[in-house]
Amino acid sequence: MERIKAEAIARARAQIAERIARFCKNLTPEEYDALLDRMAGIQCKYEFPDAPAPGKKKRNTPNEGNRQ
């Protein structure tokens, strides 16, 4: 699952970069990379709702321990 998610993030990042590059010329490379990471993370959050976002731990829901 992690490999599939990493590939999806890389694909999303490349697609987003292609679409927004012309609008972000005033950003530094660091700001642009951070923006791409954030946007790709959000996109993959909805593609893989059960997986934690990159760099974040999955949060437990209040009733998660009570599932049967």
Phi and psi restraints in degrees (range 20) as a CNS / XPLOR table:
assign (resid 1 and name C) (resid 2 and name N)
       (resid 2 and name CA) (resid 2 and name C) 1.0 -63.8 20.0 2
assign (resid 2 and name N) (resid 2 and name CA)
       (resid 2 and name C) (resid 3 and name N) 1.0 -39.4 20.0 2
assign (resid 2 and name C) (resid 3 and name N)
       (resid 3 and name CA) (resid 3 and name C) 1.0 -65.3 20.0 2
assign (resid 3 and name N) (resid 3 and name CA)
       (resid 3 and name C) (resid 4 and name N) 1.0 -42.7 20.0 2
assign (resid 3 and name C) (resid 4 and name N)
       (resid 4 and name CA) (resid 4 and name C) 1.0 -63.5 20.0 2
assign (resid 4 and name N) (resid 4 and name CA)
       (resid 4 and name C) (resid 5 and name N) 1.0 -42.2 20.0 2
assign (resid 4 and name C) (resid 5 and name N)
       (resid 5 and name CA) (resid 5 and name C) 1.0 -66.1 20.0 2
assign (resid 5 and name N) (resid 5 and name CA)
       (resid 5 and name C) (resid 6 and name N) 1.0 -41.2 20.0 2
assign (resid 5 and name C) (resid 6 and name N)
       (resid 6 and name CA) (resid 6 and name C) 1.0 -62.0 20.0 2
assign (resid 6 and name N) (resid 6 and name CA)
       (resid 6 and name C) (resid 7 and name N) 1.0 -40.5 20.0 2
assign (resid 6 and name C) (resid 7 and name N)
       (resid 7 and name CA) (resid 7 and name C) 1.0 -66.5 20.0 2
assign (resid 7 and name N) (resid 7 and name CA)
       (resid 7 and name C) (resid 8 and name N) 1.0 -39.5 20.0 2
assign (resid 7 and name C) (resid 8 and name N)
       (resid 8 and name CA) (resid 8 and name C) 1.0 -64.7 20.0 2
assign (resid 8 and name N) (resid 8 and name CA)
       (resid 8 and name C) (resid 9 and name N) 1.0 -40.4 20.0 2
assign (resid 8 and name C) (resid 9 and name N)
       (resid 9 and name CA) (resid 9 and name C) 1.0 -64.4 20.0 2
assign (resid 9 and name N) (resid 9 and name CA)
       (resid 9 and name C) (resid 10 and name N) 1.0 -43.9 20.0 2
assign (resid 9 and name C) (resid 10 and name N)
       (resid 10 and name CA) (resid 10 and name C) 1.0 -62.6 20.0 2
assign (resid 10 and name N) (resid 10 and name CA)
       (resid 10 and name C) (resid 11 and name N) 1.0 -42.3 20.0 2
assign (resid 10 and name C) (resid 11 and name N)
       (resid 11 and name CA) (resid 11 and name C) 1.0 -64.2 20.0 2
assign (resid 11 and name N) (resid 11 and name CA)
       (resid 11 and name C) (resid 12 and name N) 1.0 -46.1 20.0 2
assign (resid 11 and name C) (resid 12 and name N)
       (resid 12 and name CA) (resid 12 and name C) 1.0 -61.7 20.0 2
assign (resid 12 and name N) (resid 12 and name CA)
       (resid 12 and name C) (resid 13 and name N) 1.0 -42.3 20.0 2
assign (resid 12 and name C) (resid 13 and name N)
       (resid 13 and name CA) (resid 13 and name C) 1.0 -61.3 20.0 2
assign (resid 13 and name N) (resid 13 and name CA)
       (resid 13 and name C) (resid 14 and name N) 1.0 -44.2 20.0 2
assign (resid 13 and name C) (resid 14 and name N)
       (resid 14 and name CA) (resid 14 and name C) 1.0 -64.9 20.0 2
assign (resid 14 and name N) (resid 14 and name CA)
       (resid 14 and name C) (resid 15 and name N) 1.0 -42.4 20.0 2
assign (resid 14 and name C) (resid 15 and name N)
       (resid 15 and name CA) (resid 15 and name C) 1.0 -65.6 20.0 2
assign (resid 15 and name N) (resid 15 and name CA)
       (resid 15 and name C) (resid 16 and name N) 1.0 -42.4 20.0 2
assign (resid 15 and name C) (resid 16 and name N)
       (resid 16 and name CA) (resid 16 and name C) 1.0 -65.6 20.0 2
assign (resid 16 and name N) (resid 16 and name CA)
       (resid 16 and name C) (resid 17 and name N) 1.0 -43.4 20.0 2
assign (resid 16 and name C) (resid 17 and name N)
       (resid 17 and name CA) (resid 17 and name C) 1.0 -58.4 20.0 2
assign (resid 17 and name N) (resid 17 and name CA)
       (resid 17 and name C) (resid 18 and name N) 1.0 -41.1 20.0 2
assign (resid 17 and name C) (resid 18 and name N)
       (resid 18 and name CA) (resid 18 and name C) 1.0 -63.0 20.0 2
assign (resid 18 and name N) (resid 18 and name CA)
       (resid 18 and name C) (resid 19 and name N) 1.0 -38.2 20.0 2
assign (resid 18 and name C) (resid 19 and name N)
       (resid 19 and name CA) (resid 19 and name C) 1.0 -78.2 20.0 2
assign (resid 19 and name N) (resid 19 and name CA)
       (resid 19 and name C) (resid 20 and name N) 1.0 -34.0 20.0 2
assign (resid 19 and name C) (resid 20 and name N)
       (resid 20 and name CA) (resid 20 and name C) 1.0 -105.2 20.0 2
assign (resid 20 and name N) (resid 20 and name CA)
       (resid 20 and name C) (resid 21 and name N) 1.0 -5.6 20.0 2
assign (resid 20 and name C) (resid 21 and name N)
       (resid 21 and name CA) (resid 21 and name C) 1.0 -52.5 20.0 2
assign (resid 21 and name N) (resid 21 and name CA)
       (resid 21 and name C) (resid 22 and name N) 1.0 -44.9 20.0 2
assign (resid 21 and name C) (resid 22 and name N)
       (resid 22 and name CA) (resid 22 and name C) 1.0 -68.2 20.0 2
assign (resid 22 and name N) (resid 22 and name CA)
       (resid 22 and name C) (resid 23 and name N) 1.0 -20.4 20.0 2
assign (resid 22 and name C) (resid 23 and name N)
       (resid 23 and name CA) (resid 23 and name C) 1.0 -92.2 20.0 2
assign (resid 23 and name N) (resid 23 and name CA)
       (resid 23 and name C) (resid 24 and name N) 1.0 -8.1 20.0 2
assign (resid 23 and name C) (resid 24 and name N)
       (resid 24 and name CA) (resid 24 and name C) 1.0 -117.4 20.0 2
assign (resid 24 and name N) (resid 24 and name CA)
       (resid 24 and name C) (resid 25 and name N) 1.0 26.1 20.0 2
assign (resid 24 and name C) (resid 25 and name N)
       (resid 25 and name CA) (resid 25 and name C) 1.0 -64.7 20.0 2
assign (resid 25 and name N) (resid 25 and name CA)
       (resid 25 and name C) (resid 26 and name N) 1.0 -21.7 20.0 2
assign (resid 25 and name C) (resid 26 and name N)
       (resid 26 and name CA) (resid 26 and name C) 1.0 -84.9 20.0 2
assign (resid 26 and name N) (resid 26 and name CA)
       (resid 26 and name C) (resid 27 and name N) 1.0 -7.4 20.0 2
assign (resid 26 and name C) (resid 27 and name N)
       (resid 27 and name CA) (resid 27 and name C) 1.0 -82.4 20.0 2
assign (resid 27 and name N) (resid 27 and name CA)
       (resid 27 and name C) (resid 28 and name N) 1.0 148.9 20.0 2
assign (resid 27 and name C) (resid 28 and name N)
       (resid 28 and name CA) (resid 28 and name C) 1.0 -72.1 20.0 2
assign (resid 28 and name N) (resid 28 and name CA)
       (resid 28 and name C) (resid 29 and name N) 1.0 161.3 20.0 2
assign (resid 28 and name C) (resid 29 and name N)
       (resid 29 and name CA) (resid 29 and name C) 1.0 -56.3 20.0 2
assign (resid 29 and name N) (resid 29 and name CA)
       (resid 29 and name C) (resid 30 and name N) 1.0 -36.5 20.0 2
assign (resid 29 and name C) (resid 30 and name N)
       (resid 30 and name CA) (resid 30 and name C) 1.0 -66.9 20.0 2
assign (resid 30 and name N) (resid 30 and name CA)
       (resid 30 and name C) (resid 31 and name N) 1.0 -43.4 20.0 2
assign (resid 30 and name C) (resid 31 and name N)
       (resid 31 and name CA) (resid 31 and name C) 1.0 -65.0 20.0 2
assign (resid 31 and name N) (resid 31 and name CA)
       (resid 31 and name C) (resid 32 and name N) 1.0 -40.4 20.0 2
assign (resid 31 and name C) (resid 32 and name N)
       (resid 32 and name CA) (resid 32 and name C) 1.0 -64.6 20.0 2
assign (resid 32 and name N) (resid 32 and name CA)
       (resid 32 and name C) (resid 33 and name N) 1.0 -44.7 20.0 2
assign (resid 32 and name C) (resid 33 and name N)
       (resid 33 and name CA) (resid 33 and name C) 1.0 -62.0 20.0 2
assign (resid 33 and name N) (resid 33 and name CA)
       (resid 33 and name C) (resid 34 and name N) 1.0 -41.7 20.0 2
assign (resid 33 and name C) (resid 34 and name N)
       (resid 34 and name CA) (resid 34 and name C) 1.0 -63.8 20.0 2
assign (resid 34 and name N) (resid 34 and name CA)
       (resid 34 and name C) (resid 35 and name N) 1.0 -41.3 20.0 2
assign (resid 34 and name C) (resid 35 and name N)
       (resid 35 and name CA) (resid 35 and name C) 1.0 -62.8 20.0 2
assign (resid 35 and name N) (resid 35 and name CA)
       (resid 35 and name C) (resid 36 and name N) 1.0 -45.8 20.0 2
assign (resid 35 and name C) (resid 36 and name N)
       (resid 36 and name CA) (resid 36 and name C) 1.0 -61.5 20.0 2
assign (resid 36 and name N) (resid 36 and name CA)
       (resid 36 and name C) (resid 37 and name N) 1.0 -43.2 20.0 2
assign (resid 36 and name C) (resid 37 and name N)
       (resid 37 and name CA) (resid 37 and name C) 1.0 -60.2 20.0 2
assign (resid 37 and name N) (resid 37 and name CA)
       (resid 37 and name C) (resid 38 and name N) 1.0 -44.4 20.0 2
assign (resid 37 and name C) (resid 38 and name N)
       (resid 38 and name CA) (resid 38 and name C) 1.0 -64.8 20.0 2
assign (resid 38 and name N) (resid 38 and name CA)
       (resid 38 and name C) (resid 39 and name N) 1.0 -46.9 20.0 2
assign (resid 38 and name C) (resid 39 and name N)
       (resid 39 and name CA) (resid 39 and name C) 1.0 -66.2 20.0 2
assign (resid 39 and name N) (resid 39 and name CA)
       (resid 39 and name C) (resid 40 and name N) 1.0 -41.2 20.0 2
assign (resid 39 and name C) (resid 40 and name N)
       (resid 40 and name CA) (resid 40 and name C) 1.0 -66.0 20.0 2
assign (resid 40 and name N) (resid 40 and name CA)
       (resid 40 and name C) (resid 41 and name N) 1.0 -39.3 20.0 2
assign (resid 40 and name C) (resid 41 and name N)
       (resid 41 and name CA) (resid 41 and name C) 1.0 -61.9 20.0 2
assign (resid 41 and name N) (resid 41 and name CA)
       (resid 41 and name C) (resid 42 and name N) 1.0 -40.9 20.0 2
assign (resid 41 and name C) (resid 42 and name N)
       (resid 42 and name CA) (resid 42 and name C) 1.0 -66.2 20.0 2
assign (resid 42 and name N) (resid 42 and name CA)
       (resid 42 and name C) (resid 43 and name N) 1.0 -44.7 20.0 2
assign (resid 42 and name C) (resid 43 and name N)
       (resid 43 and name CA) (resid 43 and name C) 1.0 -60.6 20.0 2
assign (resid 43 and name N) (resid 43 and name CA)
       (resid 43 and name C) (resid 44 and name N) 1.0 -44.6 20.0 2
assign (resid 43 and name C) (resid 44 and name N)
       (resid 44 and name CA) (resid 44 and name C) 1.0 -72.3 20.0 2
assign (resid 44 and name N) (resid 44 and name CA)
       (resid 44 and name C) (resid 45 and name N) 1.0 -24.9 20.0 2
assign (resid 44 and name C) (resid 45 and name N)
       (resid 45 and name CA) (resid 45 and name C) 1.0 -58.1 20.0 2
assign (resid 45 and name N) (resid 45 and name CA)
       (resid 45 and name C) (resid 46 and name N) 1.0 -36.8 20.0 2
assign (resid 45 and name C) (resid 46 and name N)
       (resid 46 and name CA) (resid 46 and name C) 1.0 -86.5 20.0 2
assign (resid 46 and name N) (resid 46 and name CA)
       (resid 46 and name C) (resid 47 and name N) 1.0 -23.0 20.0 2
assign (resid 46 and name C) (resid 47 and name N)
       (resid 47 and name CA) (resid 47 and name C) 1.0 -78.2 20.0 2
assign (resid 47 and name N) (resid 47 and name CA)
       (resid 47 and name C) (resid 48 and name N) 1.0 -33.3 20.0 2
assign (resid 47 and name C) (resid 48 and name N)
       (resid 48 and name CA) (resid 48 and name C) 1.0 -127.7 20.0 2
assign (resid 48 and name N) (resid 48 and name CA)
       (resid 48 and name C) (resid 49 and name N) 1.0 72.7 20.0 2
assign (resid 48 and name C) (resid 49 and name N)
       (resid 49 and name CA) (resid 49 and name C) 1.0 -63.5 20.0 2
assign (resid 49 and name N) (resid 49 and name CA)
       (resid 49 and name C) (resid 50 and name N) 1.0 -23.6 20.0 2
assign (resid 49 and name C) (resid 50 and name N)
       (resid 50 and name CA) (resid 50 and name C) 1.0 -87.1 20.0 2
assign (resid 50 and name N) (resid 50 and name CA)
       (resid 50 and name C) (resid 51 and name N) 1.0 -10.4 20.0 2
assign (resid 50 and name C) (resid 51 and name N)
       (resid 51 and name CA) (resid 51 and name C) 1.0 -94.1 20.0 2
assign (resid 51 and name N) (resid 51 and name CA)
       (resid 51 and name C) (resid 52 and name N) 1.0 143.6 20.0 2
assign (resid 51 and name C) (resid 52 and name N)
       (resid 52 and name CA) (resid 52 and name C) 1.0 -69.1 20.0 2
assign (resid 52 and name N) (resid 52 and name CA)
       (resid 52 and name C) (resid 53 and name N) 1.0 150.4 20.0 2
assign (resid 52 and name C) (resid 53 and name N)
       (resid 53 and name CA) (resid 53 and name C) 1.0 -65.6 20.0 2
assign (resid 53 and name N) (resid 53 and name CA)
       (resid 53 and name C) (resid 54 and name N) 1.0 156.3 20.0 2
assign (resid 53 and name C) (resid 54 and name N)
       (resid 54 and name CA) (resid 54 and name C) 1.0 -55.6 20.0 2
assign (resid 54 and name N) (resid 54 and name CA)
       (resid 54 and name C) (resid 55 and name N) 1.0 127.6 20.0 2
assign (resid 54 and name C) (resid 55 and name N)
       (resid 55 and name CA) (resid 55 and name C) 1.0 80.8 20.0 2
assign (resid 55 and name N) (resid 55 and name CA)
       (resid 55 and name C) (resid 56 and name N) 1.0 3.4 20.0 2
assign (resid 55 and name C) (resid 56 and name N)
       (resid 56 and name CA) (resid 56 and name C) 1.0 -124.9 20.0 2
assign (resid 56 and name N) (resid 56 and name CA)
       (resid 56 and name C) (resid 57 and name N) 1.0 149.5 20.0 2
assign (resid 56 and name C) (resid 57 and name N)
       (resid 57 and name CA) (resid 57 and name C) 1.0 -87.9 20.0 2
assign (resid 57 and name N) (resid 57 and name CA)
       (resid 57 and name C) (resid 58 and name N) 1.0 150.2 20.0 2
assign (resid 57 and name C) (resid 58 and name N)
       (resid 58 and name CA) (resid 58 and name C) 1.0 -69.2 20.0 2
assign (resid 58 and name N) (resid 58 and name CA)
       (resid 58 and name C) (resid 59 and name N) 1.0 132.2 20.0 2
assign (resid 58 and name C) (resid 59 and name N)
       (resid 59 and name CA) (resid 59 and name C) 1.0 -86.4 20.0 2
assign (resid 59 and name N) (resid 59 and name CA)
       (resid 59 and name C) (resid 60 and name N) 1.0 141.2 20.0 2
assign (resid 59 and name C) (resid 60 and name N)
       (resid 60 and name CA) (resid 60 and name C) 1.0 -84.4 20.0 2
assign (resid 60 and name N) (resid 60 and name CA)
       (resid 60 and name C) (resid 61 and name N) 1.0 139.3 20.0 2
assign (resid 60 and name C) (resid 61 and name N)
       (resid 61 and name CA) (resid 61 and name C) 1.0 -84.7 20.0 2
assign (resid 61 and name N) (resid 61 and name CA)
       (resid 61 and name C) (resid 62 and name N) 1.0 157.6 20.0 2
assign (resid 61 and name C) (resid 62 and name N)
       (resid 62 and name CA) (resid 62 and name C) 1.0 -55.9 20.0 2
assign (resid 62 and name N) (resid 62 and name CA)
       (resid 62 and name C) (resid 63 and name N) 1.0 -35.2 20.0 2
assign (resid 62 and name C) (resid 63 and name N)
       (resid 63 and name CA) (resid 63 and name C) 1.0 -98.9 20.0 2
assign (resid 63 and name N) (resid 63 and name CA)
       (resid 63 and name C) (resid 64 and name N) 1.0 6.5 20.0 2
assign (resid 63 and name C) (resid 64 and name N)
       (resid 64 and name CA) (resid 64 and name C) 1.0 -60.2 20.0 2
assign (resid 64 and name N) (resid 64 and name CA)
       (resid 64 and name C) (resid 65 and name N) 1.0 -38.0 20.0 2
assign (resid 64 and name C) (resid 65 and name N)
       (resid 65 and name CA) (resid 65 and name C) 1.0 -72.7 20.0 2
assign (resid 65 and name N) (resid 65 and name CA)
       (resid 65 and name C) (resid 66 and name N) 1.0 -14.9 20.0 2
assign (resid 65 and name C) (resid 66 and name N)
       (resid 66 and name CA) (resid 66 and name C) 1.0 -97.9 20.0 2
assign (resid 66 and name N) (resid 66 and name CA)
       (resid 66 and name C) (resid 67 and name N) 1.0 7.2 20.0 2
assign (resid 66 and name C) (resid 67 and name N)
       (resid 67 and name CA) (resid 67 and name C) 1.0 -69.4 20.0 2
assign (resid 67 and name N) (resid 67 and name CA)
       (resid 67 and name C) (resid 68 and name N) 1.0 143.0 20.0 2
